[in-house]
Amino acid sequence: MSLSHLTLSNVRCIEHAALEIPPGLTLISGPNGSGKTSVLEGAFMLGRGRSFRTRNSERLIRYEQDHLRVIGRVQRPESVVETIGFEVTRSGTTARIGGRTAESLAQLSQAFAVQVIDPGVHRLVEEAGYRRRRWLDWAVFHVEPRFVETWVRYTRTLKQRNAALRSGADPHLWESELARLGESISHYRHDLVDRLQPYWREELASLVGLPVELSYQRGWSQEHTLAEALAASRVRDRARAVTHPGPHRADITVRLHGRAAREVLSRGQQKLVAVAMTVAQLRLLQELTQIRPTLLLDDPAAELDGDFLQRFIGQVARLRCQLVVTSLHAESRLFGTPDRQFRMEEGRLQPL
């Protein structure tokens, strides 16, 4: 699948912009602060229901406006074109796929697979587990058809157990179902991380050159089942009115010589590790599902340099996916000659 058309209204500094996007390489150039990244945010929202820069979608609404709107047309391999519409107002967010209201963000991911590498990519290594769980679950969703339904049911049951903890009711009533669903989620995730390892090692060797280890930590003790962990944690859970063990507390540990990578790697090295994680994930997804996600690259030349940049370019080229790249320079040819090129100036987009 690929994004063939994108229209944005009231997205940050952009009042209105529309662009036809080829299945190959699109380059958007312009000075800092001109709105280049906002175009990528709009494209990302179509497939994820949020920005990659903030979790608060209201912050993307243009100053003194009451809404933003993003509309995209996605070209599927079977030549079917599907329209995705996304709107954010002060009172909420709505999305429509093919004219029908989307019931969950998972439906957006199914309609349009999109990934991004931006200047904040190092946060995948540096920050807490939430970001890495989200990175992992996006891939699991595409590989394992039962994952989303299982996760939705798990989340609903988790809320019910937490409500029981807050009210003083017996949390045991929810534990059997919670444990069954949680074990399934952990199995799906663990299986994908296992499958990822050969791609991860290859990308790591090419981009980083350090023996960084990637492993899945399921969110409760390896010595116990989730049912046992929930039973053992009841006293602590009652005291804090929240469920501690479970896949909602899982993490992808990134370690070098037994230590957390964020403690020993420089910011530049963290970026390279995060890039390797992302490219390895995309290669695995292509191999297992034949999906070729759209990859958004926000000024990669500013984040990588020298030999590492050339290695990165080579690895991205192997993906053979749709690329939308931003750059300060219109003459940038990092990924070859663009199939289509645009210039952004003060929120106004012009084709070149």
SVG drawing of the C-alpha trace seen along z (x, -y; Angstrom):
<svg xmlns="http://www.w3.org/2000/svg" viewBox="-20 -33 52 54">
<polyline fill="none" stroke="black" stroke-width="0.4" points="0.0,0.0 1.1,-3.6 -0.3,-7.1 -1.3,-8.7 -2.8,-12.0 -2.7,-14.0 -4.7,-17.1 -4.1,-19.0 -6.1,-21.9 -5.2,-23.8 -2.3,-21.6 0.2,-23.6 1.3,-26.5 -0.3,-25.0 -3.7,-26.6 -4.1,-24.3 -1.9,-22.1 -2.5,-19.3 0.0,-17.1 0.0,-14.1 2.5,-11.5 4.1,-9.0 4.8,-5.4 8.5,-6.0 10.4,-9.0 8.9,-12.4 11.2,-15.2 9.8,-18.2 12.4,-20.9 12.4,-24.2 13.9,-26.1 13.4,-25.1 10.0,-26.1 8.4,-26.2 6.0,-23.3 7.8,-20.4 7.5,-18.1 3.9,-19.0 3.2,-17.4 4.8,-14.2 2.7,-14.5 -0.4,-14.6 0.5,-11.5 1.4,-9.7 -1.9,-10.6 -3.8,-8.8 -2.3,-5.5 -1.8,-5.9 -4.4,-8.3 -1.9,-10.6 1.3,-12.6 4.8,-11.2 5.7,-14.4 3.0,-14.8 0.3,-12.6 -2.0,-15.6 -3.6,-16.0 -5.2,-19.3 -1.7,-20.9 -1.6,-20.4 -4.6,-22.6 -3.5,-25.8 -3.5,-28.9 -7.0,-30.5 -8.7,-27.6 -11.2,-25.1 -10.2,-22.0 -7.7,-20.3 -8.5,-17.9 -6.3,-15.5 -7.6,-13.5 -5.6,-10.8 -6.1,-8.4 -4.3,-5.1 -3.5,-2.9 -3.7,0.8 -1.9,3.5 -5.2,4.7 -5.6,1.3 -8.3,0.3 -8.2,-3.3 -9.4,-4.0 -10.0,-7.4 -9.1,-8.0 -10.3,-11.2 -9.1,-12.4 -10.4,-15.3 -9.4,-16.8 -11.5,-19.4 -11.4,-20.8 -14.0,-18.2 -12.5,-15.0 -11.1,-13.1 -12.9,-11.3 -11.6,-9.2 -13.4,-7.7 -12.2,-5.0 -13.9,-4.5 -16.8,-6.7 -17.3,-4.8 -16.4,-5.9 -13.4,-4.0 -14.1,-2.3 -10.4,-2.1 -7.0,-3.3 -6.1,0.3 -8.4,-0.1 -6.3,-3.1 -3.1,-1.0 -4.8,1.7 -5.9,-0.8 -2.5,-2.5 0.8,-1.2 3.2,-4.0 6.4,-4.4 8.7,-7.3 12.3,-8.1 12.6,-11.6 15.0,-13.6 13.4,-12.2 14.0,-8.6 16.5,-8.2 13.6,-8.3 12.8,-4.7 16.0,-3.8 16.2,-6.5 12.6,-6.7 10.4,-4.4 8.8,-1.2 5.6,-2.7 7.3,-3.9 8.9,-0.5 5.7,1.4 3.9,-0.8 6.7,-0.2 6.5,3.6 2.7,3.8 2.4,2.0 4.3,4.8 2.5,7.6 -0.8,6.2 0.1,6.6 1.6,10.1 -0.9,11.7 -4.6,11.1 -5.9,12.1 -3.7,9.6 -5.9,6.5 -9.0,8.3 -7.1,10.0 -5.5,6.6 -8.9,4.8 -10.4,7.6 -7.4,7.6 -7.5,3.8 -11.2,4.0 -10.7,6.7 -7.8,4.9 -10.0,1.8 -12.5,4.0 -10.0,5.4 -8.6,2.0 -12.1,0.7 -12.6,3.6 -9.3,2.7 -10.4,-0.9 -13.9,0.0 -12.6,2.7 -14.3,5.5 -12.7,8.9 -10.2,8.6 -10.0,12.4 -13.2,12.4 -11.3,10.9 -8.0,12.7 -8.7,15.9 -9.7,14.0 -7.0,11.4 -4.3,14.1 -5.5,16.0 -5.6,12.9 -2.3,11.6 -0.5,14.8 -1.7,14.7 -0.5,11.2 2.9,12.0 3.2,15.1 2.4,13.0 5.0,10.3 7.7,12.8 7.2,14.7 7.7,11.5 10.8,10.5 12.3,13.9 11.5,13.6 13.0,10.1 16.5,11.2 18.2,12.1 17.1,8.8 18.1,6.9 21.6,8.4 22.1,7.6 20.9,4.0 22.9,3.6 26.1,4.8 25.6,2.4 24.6,-0.7 26.0,-0.5 28.8,2.1 28.1,2.8 26.8,6.0 23.5,4.4 21.0,7.0 17.2,6.7 14.9,8.9 11.3,9.0 10.4,8.7 6.8,9.7 5.9,7.6 5.9,10.3 8.3,12.9 9.6,15.6 9.2,18.1 5.4,17.7 2.4,17.8 0.4,14.5 -2.4,16.1 0.2,16.8 1.7,13.3 -1.8,11.7 -2.6,13.7 0.7,12.9 0.3,9.2 -3.2,8.7 -2.0,7.0 0.2,4.5 -2.4,4.0 -5.1,3.2 -2.8,0.8 -2.1,-1.2 -5.5,-0.4 -3.8,0.6 -2.7,3.9 1.0,4.3 1.9,7.6 0.9,8.1 1.8,7.3 0.7,3.6 4.0,3.4 6.1,5.2 9.2,3.7 11.7,4.3 15.1,4.2 18.0,2.7 21.3,3.6 25.0,3.4 27.3,5.6 24.5,6.2 23.7,2.5 20.8,0.5 21.8,-1.0 20.6,-4.5 23.1,-4.5 26.2,-3.8 25.5,-5.0 25.9,-8.5 22.8,-10.3 24.2,-9.7 24.6,-6.0 21.1,-5.8 19.8,-7.2 21.6,-4.6 20.3,-1.8 16.7,-3.2 17.1,-3.4 18.3,0.2 15.3,1.3 12.9,-0.5 14.5,0.7 14.8,4.3 11.1,4.1 10.1,3.0 12.2,5.7 10.5,8.4 7.1,7.0 7.7,7.1 9.0,10.7 6.0,12.0 3.1,10.0 4.2,8.6 3.2,5.2 5.4,2.3 4.8,-0.5 5.2,-4.1 8.4,-5.4 8.6,-9.1 12.1,-10.5 12.4,-13.8 15.7,-15.5 17.9,-12.4 21.0,-14.2 20.7,-16.4 20.7,-13.3 23.3,-11.1 26.5,-11.9 29.5,-10.5 29.8,-6.8 26.8,-6.1 24.5,-8.1 25.7,-6.2 25.0,-2.9 21.6,-4.1 20.8,-5.1 21.8,-1.6 19.6,0.2 16.6,-2.0 17.1,-1.4 16.7,2.3 13.2,1.8 11.9,0.7 9.0,-1.2 7.4,-4.5 9.6,-7.3 8.6,-10.8 11.7,-12.8 12.2,-16.3 15.4,-18.3 16.6,-21.8 18.0,-21.6 16.0,-21.2 19.1,-19.7 19.3,-16.8 19.7,-13.5 20.4,-11.2 17.9,-8.6 18.2,-9.3 16.3,-11.6 12.9,-12.4 9.9,-11.3 8.1,-14.4 9.4,-17.4 7.8,-20.2 9.0,-23.4 7.6,-24.6 7.8,-28.2 5.9,-29.7 3.3,-26.9 2.7,-27.2 3.5,-24.2 4.5,-24.5 5.4,-21.8 8.8,-22.1"/>
</svg>
